[in-house]
Amino acid sequence: MFARVSAVIRAAFLTLVVSVTSSGCGGTWKELPPTTGVPPPPSQPPANAPTPLPPGSAWRSVKSIQIGLTVGAARLLVAGSKEWQLSAYRGQDVAPSAIAMEEAGARLQIARIEAGVIEVFREGEPAPIWSGTPADTLLLRPVATGYSGWGGKWYRGSFKIFTSQPNGLTLVNQVDIESYLRSVLPHEIGTPPESDFEAVKAQAVAARSYTLSYLGRRAALGFDLYASVEDQVYGGIGLENAQSERALDATQGEILLSDGAPIRALYSSACGGRTANVEDVWPWSRTPYLRSVLDADDENSTPYCSISANFRWREEWDPIQFMATIRQYGPAEGGALAALAGDLVDVTVKSRGRSGRVQELVVRTTMGDWTLHGDRTRWGLRRPGQAAILRSSFFKIGVERDGDGKPLKVVATGAGNGHGIGLCQWGAMGMARSGKGYRDILAHYYKSTSLARVD
């Protein structure tokens, strides 16, 4: 099976001499010399300014976003860092009615009780200070330049609280987009050394593009985006830093466009040497800017993301452990469930995408075959002894056997971390260290796009 993608495998799998005995899954990887330090890049030459957005774009004027912090909570404990006000929208009211004005640090408990009624309590007091209806929406807003608090974190902007369906409470942080991105950047790309600053700027443009392209994505739940890896990781002010703020200022309002609209600027930690076509990983239609690209200057060059600790990895399971993992997590991923009752016979890759990532993985047991597809292989094959999903679907896998052919262990040798679509964050940092600017980085990972600025 590897013969069909040999050119891709040569380009992307440049390391780790590993031989795996497996039906249709043999092969050897080249040894990669240790990574050495790369000097900081020179100052970047001037580039053309991004073009203005086309007129009439509805998302041009959007300045704030609604982020779902939690859905279905039985109760919420909220606070303000300075004096703050709690109000309620009742039914179709245009303006909210004040419930309470609280001092800095004071906490209120919001609970949903029978029939969806919302009640508000001051911390430590048994009687509610306010009771509402299932149709009410609460608004927590700092009076001055304070923060809204929940779950041990402080957030810019205000909170909205309303009933979830079928039960519980939903907490939404309404915040301006640039303030939201101040938290997203360090959560998504960290705080790398200054040599990587162009990568942080590229991340800023990608995250801003993602945000605008997905406005209203979770509208059925009452907000735009989750605050988790299901969208972009967002955790309030805790990780905000000067580097991320400088990156946002340096790319102020810049986004990537395709056909006049913000792109779905997907990104992941480390591509392992080559990014993926989106349709090879997820059941999407072909997208012109989410194409498989080599994470290097050419096939003979070291991939930029080789600086990642997850550039290459290895996992091993004994047969019993492997089947226990499949039985625990496999049913959620589909397949012929009867096969999971048998003993392990073999594990083979049936097909791969252009990047070399697994598209079909077959687990053969004494009771039949069970198949995983695309990125879902990561969710069915958990890391040994952990609930964590497999680092990527870019791997070889096979069964090592004893002299009688009995399975001894299952070995997966893989590359990268994440889905591998769009911008490779470690690759972007490698490009920055080699002297590439953020616009070069974006053009490399997102083909057929143009840069524009939101006023």
Number of C-alpha atoms within 10 A of each C-alpha: 15 18 12 12 16 14 15 20 22 16 20 26 27 24 18 17 12 16 16 18 16 20 14 14 19 16 17 15 16 12 12 13 10 8 10 7 8 12 10 15 18 13 9 11 7 7 9 7 10 16 12 12 19 12 8 8 11 8 13 16 10 12 13 15 23 27 25 23 19 19 20 16 16 15 17 21 17 22 30 27 19 19 19 24 18 22 18 22 18 17 11 9 10 8 10 15 14 13 17 17 16 19 14 16 15 16 20 22 17 25 21 25 15 8 9 21 15 26 18 23 18 18 14 9 10 8 10 16 13 14 16 17 16 17 14 20 19 24 23 24 25 23 15 10 12 19 24 23 21 17 11 9 14 19 24 21 22 21 27 22 21 26 26 20 12 8 16 20 23 24 26 25 25 22 19 16 17 19 19 27 26 25 24 27 29 23 19 20 18 14 18 13 12 14 19 24 24 26 31 30 29 28 31 32 28 25 22 29 24 21 25 22 19 16 17 16 15 16 11 8 15 20 22 22 25 21 21 16 9 8 17 22 18 26 20 25 17 14 16 20 15 10 20 25 21 16 21 24 14 13 18 17 18 25 29 26 22 17 9 14 20 26 25 23 27 21 24 20 24 33 36 33 31 31 31 23 25 23 16 24 22 15 11 10 10 12 14 13 20 24 22 22 21 23 30 21 11 10 16 10 12 20 26 28 26 26 18 20 12 21 22 22 17 17 15 17 18 16 20 15 15 19 21 14 20 19 17 13 17 24 13 12 15 14 16 13 17 12 19 24 14 14 16 23 17 21 23 20 24 17 18 22 20 20 27 26 30 26 23 18 22 18 19 19 19 13 16 17 21 20 23 23 24 22 23 24 23 21 21 23 23 21 19 16 10 9 12 12 17 24 25 25 28 36 22 24 24 24 26 19 14 9 6 6 10 14 19 14 17 24 22 18 19 24 28 30 24 22 27 31 28 27 29 31 24 29 29 32 28 25 27 28 24 17 19 21 25 25 17 16 23 24 17 18 26 26 17 15 20 19 21 22 19 18 11
